[in-house]
Amino acid sequence: GMTQPSSAGMIELAVDGAPTGINRRSGICTAFRFDLSALSGQAIERAIVELEIPNLAQDTFDFEILEINTDWNSGTQTSVPDGNIVRIPSGAWRVTPMDLERDPAGRIRFDVTILAREWVSGVRTNHGLAIVSARVSPQVLESRLNLARMQIHYRRGD
C-alpha cells in the first residue's frame, strides 16, 4: 500500500558503553558496539559506521574491522580467545577498500548494512565490532571510537 512518511527514517547511534582494548593471542584489538534494540521490527536499508582516526596514511588499508561473537565487558581490559573475534564471512559482510571511504581529516565510513540487518532481525547476536591496526595504538583507538557513530536508514518492517 501507500507508505506513510512516518514509516521510514534515519537514526544516528552513539557508541554503547566504553570502547575497550581486548587482548588476543595475535595482539590487542579495540572493541566497540552500538545498541540496536530500538530498531527491532524495522527493515534496515543502510547502516554506516563513521569514525575519525587522524594521521592514517591515505594510500594504505592498514586496519581491519572484525565482528566479535562473544560477550565482553565494556571498560575493562579482557582477554577473548582469537576464535571469538572473527573475520566477517564474505557471504555476510566484510570490509574491503571498496566499502570504505576516507578523507584527509581521517574520517572513515564503512558499510555494515548486512550485519546490522542480521543483528536487528536476531539472525546474529550483536556483540559488536573490533578494530585492529598495526599503525594506530589501542589507546588512540579507544579515545577516537568514543566518538564513532552508526547511521541507520530504516523503514517499518512489513
Residue frames relative to the residue before (quaternion, step in Angstrom):
aa qw qx qy qz dx dy dz
G 1.0000 0.0000 0.0000 0.0000 0.00 0.00 0.00
M 0.7283 -0.3789 0.3046 0.4830 3.55 -1.27 -0.31
T 0.3168 -0.7402 0.5579 0.2012 3.56 -0.96 0.83
Q 0.3416 -0.7314 0.5540 0.2035 3.55 -0.77 1.03
P 0.5927 -0.5838 0.4072 0.3770 3.61 -1.03 0.68
S 0.6590 0.5384 -0.3180 0.4179 3.58 1.02 -0.75
S 0.6225 0.5825 -0.3467 0.3912 3.59 1.21 -0.30
A 0.7308 0.3109 -0.2324 0.5614 3.58 1.24 0.09
G 0.1273 0.8135 -0.5615 0.0828 3.53 -1.15 0.41
M 0.3412 -0.6863 0.5912 0.2510 3.50 -1.37 -0.21
I 0.0669 -0.7774 0.6247 0.0311 3.54 -0.97 0.85
E 0.1813 -0.7649 0.6056 0.1234 3.58 -1.06 0.71
L 0.1635 -0.8139 0.5554 0.0487 3.55 -0.62 1.16
A 0.3285 -0.6903 0.6046 0.2237 3.54 -1.13 0.72
V 0.6529 -0.4993 0.3844 0.4203 3.55 -1.27 0.31
D 0.3570 -0.7256 0.5559 0.1924 3.54 -1.04 0.90
G 0.8184 0.0751 -0.0857 0.5633 3.59 -0.44 1.17
A 0.6454 -0.5429 0.3805 0.3794 3.55 -1.29 -0.12
P 0.4693 -0.6203 0.5391 0.3232 3.59 -0.99 0.79
T 0.1332 -0.8394 0.5259 -0.0336 3.54 -0.82 1.05
G 0.4016 -0.6890 0.5477 0.2530 3.55 -0.96 0.87
I 0.0771 -0.7900 0.6081 0.0123 3.55 -0.87 0.98
N 0.3581 -0.7278 0.5468 0.2077 3.54 -0.87 0.99
R 0.0994 0.7420 -0.6630 0.0043 3.49 -1.17 0.64
R 0.7183 -0.4694 0.2719 0.4356 3.52 -1.18 0.46
S 0.7529 0.4004 -0.2162 0.4754 3.55 0.95 -0.85
G 0.7732 -0.3319 0.1778 0.5103 3.60 1.16 0.43
I 0.6060 -0.5640 0.4118 0.3809 3.55 -1.29 0.23
C 0.0594 -0.7475 0.6575 0.0737 3.53 -1.13 0.69
T 0.3743 -0.7161 0.5418 0.2315 3.56 -1.23 0.36
A 0.2232 -0.8056 0.5433 0.0772 3.54 -0.60 1.23
F 0.0967 0.7695 -0.6288 0.0564 3.56 -1.11 0.71
R 0.0619 -0.8101 0.5824 0.0249 3.55 -1.16 0.49
F 0.2797 -0.7170 0.6160 0.1676 3.50 -1.39 0.37
D 0.3749 -0.7149 0.5453 0.2259 3.57 -1.03 0.80
L 0.1153 -0.8332 0.5404 0.0214 3.57 -0.37 1.25
S 0.3510 0.7884 -0.4672 0.1923 3.60 1.26 0.11
A 0.6006 0.5742 -0.3624 0.4222 3.61 1.11 -0.57
L 0.6849 0.4984 -0.2812 0.4510 3.60 1.20 -0.42
S 0.3130 0.7711 -0.5036 0.2320 3.56 1.26 0.15
G 0.8070 0.2561 -0.2005 0.4930 3.58 -0.88 0.96
Q 0.6140 0.5353 -0.3616 0.4535 3.59 1.24 -0.14
A 0.3930 -0.6717 0.5682 0.2673 3.54 -1.24 0.49
I 0.2891 -0.7760 0.5385 0.1556 3.58 -0.60 1.14
E 0.2153 -0.7925 0.5585 0.1167 3.58 -0.70 1.05
R 0.7860 -0.1073 0.0857 0.6028 3.57 1.04 -0.73
A 0.0179 -0.7827 0.6222 0.0056 3.57 -1.00 0.80
I 0.0499 -0.8038 0.5913 -0.0422 3.53 -0.75 1.15
V 0.1916 -0.7385 0.6313 0.1394 3.57 -0.98 0.84
E 0.0771 -0.7962 0.6000 0.0131 3.54 -0.89 0.98
L 0.1147 0.7752 -0.6159 0.0807 3.55 -0.95 0.90
E 0.3115 -0.7341 0.5679 0.2039 3.54 -1.28 0.27
I 0.0278 0.7613 -0.6472 0.0286 3.52 -0.89 0.97
P 0.2922 -0.7976 0.4963 0.1791 3.58 -0.22 1.23
N 0.8415 0.2731 -0.1779 0.4308 3.53 -1.34 0.39
L 0.3789 0.6736 -0.5428 0.3287 3.57 1.01 0.64
A 0.4911 -0.6303 0.5026 0.3301 3.54 -0.98 0.78
Q 0.4768 -0.7073 0.4476 0.2684 3.56 -0.87 0.94
D 0.7555 0.4422 -0.2141 0.4333 3.54 1.02 -0.75
T 0.6969 0.4386 -0.2952 0.4845 3.58 1.18 0.09
F 0.3248 -0.7022 0.6000 0.2036 3.49 -1.14 0.71
D 0.1048 0.8924 -0.4243 0.1125 3.52 0.54 1.23
F 0.7285 0.2986 -0.2988 0.5393 3.54 1.02 0.67
E 0.3142 -0.7366 0.5743 0.1700 3.50 -1.31 0.39
I 0.1972 -0.7429 0.6255 0.1344 3.53 -1.12 0.66
L 0.0693 -0.8250 0.5591 -0.0457 3.53 -0.62 1.21
E 0.4207 -0.6654 0.5439 0.2904 3.54 -1.26 0.35
I 0.2735 -0.7241 0.6057 0.1844 3.58 -1.09 0.74
N 0.1055 -0.8290 0.5464 0.0556 3.58 -0.81 0.90
T 0.6739 0.3971 -0.3318 0.5273 3.56 1.05 0.82
D 0.6145 -0.5508 0.4028 0.3959 3.60 -1.22 0.33
W 0.0351 0.7590 -0.6502 -0.0039 3.55 -1.24 0.53
N 0.4516 -0.7088 0.4828 0.2460 3.56 -1.18 0.56
S 0.4236 -0.7194 0.4973 0.2361 3.54 -0.65 1.15
G 0.8376 0.2494 -0.1728 0.4542 3.54 -1.01 0.84
T 0.7291 0.3298 -0.2529 0.5438 3.60 1.18 -0.09
Q 0.4975 -0.6584 0.4760 0.3040 3.54 -0.91 0.95
T 0.0035 0.8122 -0.5816 0.0455 3.58 -0.66 1.06
S 0.3393 -0.6752 0.5942 0.2755 3.50 -1.28 0.23
V 0.0556 -0.7645 0.6421 0.0117 3.52 -1.03 0.85
P 0.4987 -0.6553 0.4579 0.3349 3.62 -0.84 0.86
D 0.6228 -0.5693 0.3856 0.3731 3.56 -1.06 0.77
G 0.6544 0.5520 -0.3186 0.4069 3.56 0.99 -0.82
N 0.6794 0.4829 -0.2964 0.4662 3.59 1.23 -0.32
I 0.6649 0.3592 -0.3100 0.5769 3.57 1.27 0.15
V 0.0025 -0.8825 0.4602 -0.0972 3.48 0.00 1.35
R 0.5054 -0.5599 0.5447 0.3665 3.49 -1.25 0.45
I 0.4459 -0.6910 0.4885 0.2916 3.52 -0.79 0.95
P 0.4893 -0.6916 0.4261 0.3174 3.62 -0.64 1.04
S 0.5613 -0.6438 0.3968 0.3363 3.53 -0.93 0.90
G 0.5804 0.5786 -0.3813 0.4277 3.58 1.15 -0.46
A 0.7156 0.3925 -0.2451 0.5233 3.56 1.11 -0.63
W 0.7396 -0.3324 0.2876 0.5097 3.54 0.19 -1.21
R 0.1294 0.7570 -0.6391 0.0429 3.52 -1.08 0.70
V 0.4410 -0.6640 0.5244 0.2994 3.52 -1.19 0.43
T 0.0066 0.7397 -0.6729 -0.0007 3.51 -0.92 0.94
P 0.6730 -0.4941 0.3200 0.4479 3.60 -1.10 0.38
M 0.6055 0.5749 -0.3620 0.4145 3.58 1.11 -0.57
D 0.6750 0.4982 -0.2930 0.4585 3.58 1.11 -0.70
L 0.7062 0.4932 -0.2126 0.4613 3.48 1.25 -0.49
E 0.0934 -0.7701 0.6278 0.0637 3.55 -0.95 0.86
R 0.0837 0.7938 -0.6023 -0.0108 3.53 -1.06 0.58
D 0.2464 -0.7652 0.5796 0.1333 3.53 -1.18 0.55
P 0.7244 -0.4726 0.2673 0.4249 3.61 -1.21 0.31
A 0.6124 0.5475 -0.3617 0.4410 3.62 1.12 -0.48
G 0.5418 -0.6277 0.4004 0.3901 3.57 1.26 -0.22
R 0.4223 0.6854 -0.4905 0.3336 3.57 1.20 0.34
I 0.0957 -0.7964 0.5971 -0.0067 3.53 -0.80 1.10
R 0.0532 -0.7807 0.6224 0.0195 3.56 -0.89 0.94
F 0.0653 0.8009 -0.5951 0.0114 3.55 -0.92 0.78
D 0.4918 -0.7011 0.4655 0.2232 3.44 -1.13 0.91
V 0.0134 -0.8076 0.5889 -0.0281 3.59 -0.67 1.11
T 0.1761 0.8494 -0.4868 0.1021 3.57 1.23 0.51
I 0.7104 0.4656 -0.2929 0.4390 3.58 0.70 -1.03
L 0.6425 0.5164 -0.3151 0.4703 3.55 1.01 -0.82
A 0.6566 0.5065 -0.3166 0.4605 3.61 0.89 -0.91
R 0.6164 0.5444 -0.3426 0.4542 3.60 1.02 -0.79
E 0.6940 0.4736 -0.2811 0.4637 3.56 0.89 -0.95
W 0.6142 0.5314 -0.3477 0.4684 3.59 1.09 -0.66
V 0.7016 0.4773 -0.2787 0.4498 3.59 0.81 -1.02
S 0.7058 0.4541 -0.2724 0.4706 3.60 0.98 -0.79
G 0.5133 -0.6660 0.4122 0.3508 3.58 1.22 -0.27
V 0.3998 0.7066 -0.4829 0.3282 3.59 1.27 0.12
R 0.7722 0.1185 -0.0702 0.6202 3.58 1.11 -0.75
T 0.4261 -0.6625 0.5449 0.2874 3.56 -1.22 0.53
N 0.3865 -0.7366 0.5141 0.2092 3.56 -0.89 0.98
H 0.0440 0.7793 -0.6212 0.0697 3.56 -0.35 1.29
G 0.6225 -0.5864 0.3344 0.3960 3.57 1.23 0.17
L 0.5126 -0.6316 0.5190 0.2625 3.47 -1.46 -0.14
A 0.1711 -0.7545 0.6182 0.1390 3.54 -1.28 0.31
I 0.1948 -0.7465 0.6229 0.1295 3.53 -1.15 0.69
V 0.0931 -0.7589 0.6434 0.0370 3.52 -1.02 0.91
S 0.0685 0.7936 -0.6020 0.0565 3.57 -0.86 0.92
A 0.3908 -0.7001 0.5454 0.2443 3.53 -0.97 0.87
R 0.7419 0.4776 -0.1981 0.4270 3.54 1.18 -0.65
V 0.7443 0.3307 -0.1857 0.5497 3.57 1.16 -0.60
S 0.4433 -0.7205 0.4586 0.2721 3.60 -0.70 1.02
P 0.6188 -0.5564 0.3985 0.3856 3.60 -1.15 0.57
Q 0.6197 0.5497 -0.3526 0.4353 3.61 1.04 -0.72
V 0.6536 0.4898 -0.3078 0.4880 3.58 0.96 -0.87
L 0.6510 0.5195 -0.3235 0.4491 3.58 0.90 -0.88
E 0.6411 0.5282 -0.3411 0.4401 3.59 0.91 -0.86
S 0.7021 0.4594 -0.2925 0.4587 3.58 0.84 -0.92
R 0.6638 0.4977 -0.3158 0.4604 3.61 0.99 -0.74
L 0.6677 0.5245 -0.3084 0.4289 3.57 0.98 -0.81
N 0.4932 0.6386 -0.4305 0.4046 3.59 1.25 -0.27
L 0.7321 0.4200 -0.2132 0.4921 3.57 1.15 -0.69
A 0.4223 0.7142 -0.4699 0.3014 3.59 1.25 0.01
R 0.1476 -0.7774 0.6079 0.0657 3.55 -1.20 0.62
M 0.1701 -0.7326 0.6379 0.1656 3.53 -1.23 0.44
Q 0.1567 -0.7748 0.6085 0.0705 3.55 -0.77 1.08
I 0.0487 -0.8142 0.5780 -0.0251 3.54 -0.70 1.13
H 0.1730 -0.7385 0.6454 0.0901 3.52 -0.88 1.06
Y 0.0385 0.8228 -0.5612 0.0809 3.56 -0.74 1.04
R 0.1193 -0.7275 0.6544 0.1681 3.48 -1.39 0.08
R 0.6311 -0.5389 0.3747 0.4133 3.55 -1.17 0.43
G 0.4848 -0.6735 0.4710 0.2992 3.56 -0.88 0.91
D 0.4708 -0.6884 0.4706 0.2881 3.57 -1.02 0.75
